[in-house]
Each structure stands twice: as C-alpha cells, then as structure tokens.
C-alpha cells in the first residue's frame, strides 16, 4: 500500500521542500463558448496559481457519467506553483466560481471544471482533496491531453507512466484532439 499523507503532513511536506512544484491540472467545459472558457481559466491559473509551462491541445469528448448533455472540451496544463496543494484547491474553486460555475449535479454540465491531477509525486488523501486524482486512470478525457504534455510522468500510486495508463485504458469514450 502506498504511503498517504494527512492534511498536516502534506503541508509539512510542501513547506519543507521550499521550491516550486510541477502541478498537473485538467480544465474542462461543455457549456457556452467552451474554448473561450478554457482560455479564461488558463489565464486565471497563470495569474493566481503559477507559471503555466505547458498546455495541451484541446480534446473533445462525450460526457462521462451522464450522457444526456453537450460534449466537453478538455485541456491539460503543467503549472509550476509555490502554492500548497490546499491553496491550489481553494484558488481553483475561486476561479471556477468567478467564471460562473454553480453547484451542479455530479458529472453534470458546467461552464468550467478545474481538477488537480498530480502535484509532483505527492500522494495525499484527506476529506477535501485526494492526489493523485483518484479516477484519472479511468478517464480518457484526462489521460489523452495529459499524455500529450507529460507522457513519461509516472503515476506515484500505480507506478505506470501516463502514456502506459492511456494505452491500457478501458474507457470506451474517445478523446478527439482538435486542430
């Protein structure tokens, strides 16, 4: 079993390291001007979370979980951040709210969704945050854009690269890269 940190242990881990972490985020939208919302989210992340070092292409996917809704556009970002994992979570929730996201049905339609996929090689399980994202390996809409910008990044729990996880994925929903 992998070592999992409590919230206080994660903060200690972060503070003891003293340098910027590679943070992988996934943005998604399936309402309104999806491309514009993803651009706005990326700009807000660059301003409030850290330097956006890599950005994947846009990927279109059918909705996961609830199929009776518009298709999603998703994009993966590599962000170099000085924020703690919990500060990142708070900040991305503030960005979502500022962009007009309201409480919706789980896996339902939304203007913007921002998820933390990885925070360096941190493994964290708390009531408010789990890193790595617990269902990342089951979802092509996250794996495909992430594999574009970080194919060799090794999942700290599953011990497989992102490219391997995508190749082994059993998710039937295809993530289509847009030009």
C-alpha positions as CSV (number, residue, x, y, z in Angstrom):
1,X,0.0,0.0,0.0
2,X,1.3,3.5,-0.9
3,X,2.1,6.0,1.8
4,X,-0.6,8.5,2.1
5,X,-0.2,11.9,3.9
6,X,-2.7,13.6,6.1
7,X,-3.5,17.2,5.5
8,X,-1.0,18.4,8.1
9,X,1.7,16.0,6.8
10,X,1.1,17.3,3.3
11,X,1.5,20.9,4.4
12,X,4.8,19.9,6.2
13,X,6.0,18.1,3.1
14,X,5.2,21.2,1.0
15,X,6.8,23.7,3.4
16,X,9.9,21.5,3.8
17,X,10.6,21.4,0.1
18,X,10.9,25.1,-0.4
19,X,10.6,25.2,-4.2
20,X,8.0,25.2,-6.9
21,X,6.2,22.0,-7.7
22,X,5.1,20.7,-11.0
23,X,1.3,20.7,-10.8
24,X,-0.8,19.0,-13.5
25,X,-4.3,20.4,-13.9
26,X,-7.2,19.5,-16.2
27,X,-9.7,22.1,-17.4
28,X,-13.0,21.2,-19.0
29,X,-16.1,22.9,-20.3
30,X,-19.3,21.8,-22.0
31,X,-21.5,24.9,-21.9
32,X,-21.4,28.1,-23.9
33,X,-18.2,29.2,-25.6
34,X,-16.1,26.3,-24.4
35,X,-12.8,27.4,-26.0
36,X,-13.1,30.9,-24.5
37,X,-13.8,29.5,-21.0
38,X,-10.8,27.3,-21.2
39,X,-8.7,30.3,-22.3
40,X,-10.0,32.3,-19.4
41,X,-9.3,29.5,-17.0
42,X,-5.8,29.1,-18.2
43,X,-5.2,32.9,-17.9
44,X,-6.6,32.9,-14.3
45,X,-4.5,29.9,-13.4
46,X,-1.4,31.7,-14.8
47,X,-2.2,34.8,-12.7
48,X,-3.3,33.1,-9.4
49,X,-1.7,29.6,-9.2
50,X,1.7,29.7,-11.0
51,X,3.5,29.8,-14.3
52,X,1.8,27.7,-17.0
53,X,4.8,25.8,-18.5
54,X,2.9,23.5,-20.9
55,X,-0.6,23.4,-22.4
56,X,-2.1,20.5,-24.4
57,X,-4.2,20.8,-27.4
58,X,-8.0,20.8,-26.9
59,X,-9.7,17.4,-26.8
60,X,-13.4,16.9,-27.4
61,X,-15.1,14.0,-25.6
62,X,-18.5,12.8,-24.9
63,X,-19.7,13.4,-21.4
64,X,-18.5,10.9,-18.8
65,X,-21.1,9.7,-16.2
66,X,-24.2,11.4,-17.6
67,X,-24.5,11.2,-21.4
68,X,-27.5,13.5,-21.9
69,X,-25.5,16.7,-22.1
70,X,-23.2,18.5,-24.6
71,X,-19.7,17.2,-25.4
72,X,-16.8,18.5,-23.3
73,X,-13.6,20.3,-24.3
74,X,-10.7,19.4,-22.1
75,X,-7.1,20.6,-21.8
76,X,-4.2,19.6,-19.6
77,X,-1.8,22.2,-18.1
78,X,1.6,21.9,-16.4
79,X,1.8,24.6,-13.8
80,X,4.9,25.5,-11.7
81,X,3.5,26.7,-8.4
82,X,4.6,27.8,-5.0
83,X,1.2,27.2,-3.5
84,X,0.4,24.3,-1.2
85,X,-2.0,21.6,-2.5
86,X,-4.8,23.0,-0.4
87,X,-4.1,26.6,-1.5
88,X,-4.2,25.4,-5.1
89,X,-7.6,23.7,-4.4
90,X,-9.0,26.8,-2.8
91,X,-7.7,29.0,-5.7
92,X,-9.1,26.9,-8.5
93,X,-12.5,26.7,-6.7
94,X,-12.4,30.5,-6.5
95,X,-11.6,30.7,-10.3
96,X,-14.5,28.4,-11.1
97,X,-16.9,30.4,-9.0
98,X,-15.7,33.7,-10.5
99,X,-16.2,32.3,-14.0
100,X,-19.9,31.5,-13.1
101,X,-19.7,27.8,-12.1
102,X,-22.6,26.9,-9.8
103,X,-23.2,23.8,-7.8
104,X,-24.3,21.2,-10.3
105,X,-25.2,17.5,-10.5
106,X,-22.1,15.3,-10.1
107,X,-20.7,14.7,-13.6
108,X,-23.2,17.2,-15.0
109,X,-22.8,20.1,-17.4
110,X,-20.6,23.0,-16.4
111,X,-19.1,26.2,-17.7
112,X,-15.7,25.3,-16.2
113,X,-14.2,22.5,-14.3
114,X,-10.6,22.5,-13.0
115,X,-9.2,19.4,-11.4
116,X,-5.8,18.7,-9.8
117,X,-4.4,15.5,-11.4
118,X,-0.9,15.4,-9.9
119,X,1.1,17.6,-7.5
120,X,4.6,16.5,-8.1
121,X,4.8,12.9,-6.8
122,X,2.7,13.7,-3.7
123,X,0.3,11.1,-2.5
124,X,-2.4,12.7,-0.4
125,X,-5.8,11.6,0.9
126,X,-7.8,14.0,3.0
127,X,-11.6,14.7,3.4
128,X,-11.2,17.6,0.9
129,X,-8.5,16.5,-1.5
130,X,-7.0,13.3,-3.0
131,X,-3.9,13.5,-5.0
132,X,-3.3,11.9,-7.5
133,X,-6.8,12.3,-8.8
134,X,-8.4,9.0,-7.8
135,X,-10.2,8.3,-11.1
136,X,-7.6,9.7,-13.5
137,X,-6.6,6.3,-14.8
138,X,-10.2,5.5,-15.8
139,X,-10.8,8.6,-18.0
140,X,-9.5,9.1,-21.5
141,X,-10.7,12.8,-21.4
142,X,-8.0,13.4,-18.8
143,X,-5.4,10.9,-19.9
144,X,-5.2,11.9,-23.6
145,X,-4.4,15.6,-23.0
146,X,-2.1,14.7,-20.1
147,X,-0.2,12.2,-22.3
148,X,0.4,14.9,-24.8
149,X,2.3,17.1,-22.3
150,X,3.6,14.5,-19.8
151,X,3.7,11.0,-21.4
152,X,6.6,9.9,-19.2
153,X,5.3,11.2,-15.9
154,X,4.9,8.2,-13.6
155,X,1.8,7.9,-11.5
156,X,3.1,7.7,-7.9
157,X,0.5,5.1,-6.8
158,X,0.0,3.0,-9.9
159,X,3.7,3.2,-10.9
160,X,2.9,3.5,-14.6
161,X,3.6,6.3,-17.0
162,X,0.7,8.4,-18.2
163,X,1.3,7.0,-21.7
164,X,1.0,3.5,-20.3
165,X,-2.2,4.4,-18.5
166,X,-3.7,5.8,-21.7
167,X,-2.7,2.7,-23.7
168,X,-4.2,0.4,-21.1
169,X,-7.4,2.4,-20.5
170,X,-10.7,0.6,-20.8
171,X,-12.7,3.9,-21.0
172,X,-14.9,3.4,-24.1
173,X,-15.2,7.2,-24.7
174,X,-12.7,8.5,-27.2
175,X,-10.8,11.8,-26.6
176,X,-10.5,13.5,-30.1
177,X,-7.6,16.0,-30.4
178,X,-8.8,19.2,-32.2
179,X,-6.6,21.2,-34.6
